């Protein structure tokens, strides 16, 4: 996964080619928040099929890995996200 180089403090990606949302051509609209504001914090580095690594937004992650997102459907978390203006669509129940 991503790591921070202790000497420079810079985030680095795994070696090799990284598959992005555009590369996957998932039939879902990407998350504007993930892509636009803080992609280095909001995007996910995930393991894809055939040993590939992907850097994807929450919308594509929901489609590819619904079982992991269901755990994010905590009602208290969703309510706090609504109150503070976060991306409540992260969970499936929103």
N, C-alpha and C positions, 0 to 999 in steps of 0.2 A: 504494500500500500504506500501512500505518500509518507515521506519522512522529512525531517528538518536536518539540514547539514549543520552539525554543531559548530563548525568553523565560521560559516557565513550567516547562519540563521535563515537560510533560504529553503523554501519548500521544494522538494524534488519528487518527480514521478518515478515509477518503476522503469527499469530499462526496457527497451523494446517499443513497439508501436502501441499507441493508445487509441482505442475506439471511442468516438464521441457520439452524442445524440444524433447529429446529422448523419454519421456513418451508419447508424442502426436503422434509420428510416422507419422508426416506430410510428404508427398511426395515432399520434398523440401530440397535442400542442405543448411545446417545451415551457418550462417555468421561467417567466420573465425575471423573477427575483433571483433565482439561482444563477441564471446566465448573466444578468446585468449588473447587480450591485456588488456582491462579494463572491464571485465564482470560486475563488481559492478557498473559501470557507464553506460555501453552501453546496457545491457539487460533490458527488460521491465517486470515489475510485472503487470499482467493483471487479470481481472475477467473472468473466464471461465464458462462454463455451470455447472449447478448443484451446484453452490456456491463455486466451486473450485477456487484456485488462481494458476496462472502460472507464471513462470520465463522463458521468451522466447527471442530469438534473433529477429533482424529486419526481417530476411527472413521468419520466421514462423509467425511473426506478420502480414506481408503483406498478407499471405495466409488466416489467421484467421480473420483479421480485415481490409479488403481492403478499406473500407469507411474512416477509420481514416488516412490511409497512403496517400490517394489521396490529402488530404490537405497539405501534405509535398512536393507536386510536383511543388512548386514555381520555375520558371525557373532561377531566380537570385540565389536562394539557391543552386540549382543543379549545376550551373556554378561555384559558389564559392567552392563547394565540389570537383569539378573536378580540379580546380586550386590548392587547398591546399591539395589534396590527401585524402579527406574524403571518406566515404562510400556513393557514389552517388546512389547506388542501393536502398537506403532507400525509395525513392519515386517510384511510379509505372511507371513514364515516362522514367526512365533511362534504 
